[in-house]
Structure formats: structure tokens, C-alpha cells
């Protein structure tokens, strides 16, 4: 049980860290867009969303791959945690002038990214059988 909780929480913390690590990259690609007190351009926000999608697929894959059993259940909890935290982040930021599509795109791409990450991890039985035959 503790390993399962650790995998889900660890995968989620990894997603946060990787998203934060994209800030310097986005700042170099879109100079001036991500300054404090400024709303970035749509192109910068779209690039940020694209990074987010790739990172969330990777982290869902990590969650599924390293789950001790039933990867689908682990990714489901990873998904639920992300949606709850996402809603919690959106509520205070909704009226701060940022385009609403940006916040909604993160909420709507999260479940799809989680599903893709789970599918990329493959079936546990097939992986275990391949390891047993090796």
C-alpha cells in the first residue's frame, strides 16, 4: 500500500518538477512573455500546454510502469490527484486575465495524457511473460 501511494505521489511530484523545469526553456523561446505580471501570448501558452501534455504522458507512463500491481488503478489515482489539484489551481486564477482556454486545456488534456501513458506502459501480463521467457 505504501509503495502504491509513493508511486502515485512520486509520479505527480515528478510532473510538477518537470513542468517547472520547462520555465527556463519557454522563457528563452518566448522572451518577455513569461515575466511576472504579464499575460503570455497565445503562442507561448500553446507551447506551455504542449510541454505539459508530453510531461503528463511521461509521468503517467512512469506511474503505470513502476506500479507494484494493477497499473490502471495507479494511473486512475494519478489522474484524480491531477484533476483535483488542477481545479484547485484554476479557481483562484480564473479571474486574473489569463485566457480561459489555457486553464481548461490543461484540465481536458490531463485525462487523455494519463490514458496514453497507461497504454504506452503496455499490459503487465505481456511484460511479465516476456521477462519470464528471457
C-alpha positions in Angstrom: 0.0 0.0 0.0 2.8 2.5 0.9 4.6 1.6 -2.3 1.4 2.3 -4.3 0.9 5.7 -2.6 4.6 6.5 -3.2 4.4 5.7 -6.9 1.3 7.9 -7.4 2.6 10.8 -5.4 6.1 10.5 -6.8 4.8 10.5 -10.3 2.7 13.5 -9.6 5.6 15.4 -7.9 7.8 14.4 -10.9 5.2 16.0 -13.2 5.3 19.2 -11.2 9.1 19.4 -11.2 9.3 18.7 -14.9 6.7 21.4 -15.7 8.6 23.9 -13.6 11.8 22.9 -15.4 10.2 24.0 -18.7 10.0 27.6 -17.5 13.6 28.5 -18.5 13.1 26.8 -21.9 9.9 28.7 -22.5 11.5 32.0 -21.3 14.2 31.5 -23.9 11.8 30.6 -26.7 9.4 33.5 -25.8 11.5 36.3 -24.3 9.4 38.7 -22.3 6.3 36.5 -22.4 6.7 34.9 -19.0 7.6 37.9 -16.9 5.8 38.5 -13.6 2.6 40.5 -14.0 2.3 39.9 -17.8 -0.1 37.5 -19.5 1.9 35.5 -22.1 0.9 35.4 -25.8 -1.3 32.6 -27.1 1.7 31.1 -28.9 3.6 30.9 -25.6 0.7 29.4 -23.8 0.2 26.9 -26.5 3.8 25.8 -26.3 3.4 25.6 -22.5 0.4 23.3 -23.0 2.3 21.1 -25.4 5.1 20.7 -22.9 2.5 19.9 -20.3 1.0 17.2 -22.4 4.3 15.5 -23.1 5.3 15.6 -19.5 1.9 14.2 -18.3 2.1 11.3 -20.7 5.7 10.5 -19.5 4.6 10.7 -15.8 1.5 8.6 -16.3 3.8 6.0 -18.0 6.2 6.2 -15.1 3.2 5.7 -12.7 2.0 2.6 -14.7 5.4 1.1 -15.3 6.6 1.2 -11.7 3.3 0.4 -10.0 3.6 -2.8 -8.0 0.3 -4.2 -9.4 -2.8 -3.1 -11.3 -1.2 -0.1 -13.2 -4.7 1.1 -14.3 -5.7 1.7 -10.8 -2.5 3.6 -10.0 -2.9 5.8 -13.1 -6.6 6.4 -12.1 -5.4 7.8 -8.8 -2.7 9.8 -10.6 -5.4 11.2 -12.8 -7.8 12.0 -9.9 -5.0 13.7 -8.0 -4.1 15.8 -11.0 -7.6 16.8 -11.7 -8.3 17.8 -8.1 -5.0 19.8 -7.9 -5.7 21.4 -11.3 -9.2 22.5 -10.3 -7.7 23.8 -7.0 -5.1 25.9 -9.1 -7.7 27.2 -11.6 -10.2 28.5 -9.1 -8.0 31.3 -7.7 -6.5 32.1 -11.1 -9.8 32.2 -13.2 -10.3 35.9 -13.0 -6.8 37.1 -13.3 -7.0 37.9 -17.0 -5.4 34.8 -18.4 -7.4 33.2 -21.3 -9.8 30.6 -20.0 -8.8 28.1 -22.8 -5.4 27.8 -21.2 -6.7 26.6 -17.9 -9.3 24.4 -19.5 -6.8 22.8 -21.9 -4.7 21.5 -19.0 -7.8 20.0 -17.4 -9.1 18.5 -20.6 -5.7 17.1 -21.8 -4.8 15.5 -18.4 -7.2 12.5 -18.7 -6.1 11.9 -22.3 -2.5 12.1 -21.4 -3.0 9.7 -18.5 -4.7 7.2 -20.8 -1.9 7.5 -23.4 0.8 7.0 -20.7 -1.1 3.9 -19.4 -1.4 2.4 -22.9 2.3 3.1 -23.6 3.3 1.2 -20.5 1.7 -1.9 -22.0 -0.1 -4.8 -20.4 1.5 -6.1 -17.2 0.9 -9.7 -18.2 2.6 -9.4 -21.5 5.6 -7.6 -19.9 5.9 -10.3 -17.2 5.6 -13.1 -19.7 8.3 -11.5 -21.9 10.6 -11.3 -18.8 9.9 -14.9 -17.8 10.9 -16.1 -21.3 14.1 -14.1 -21.4 
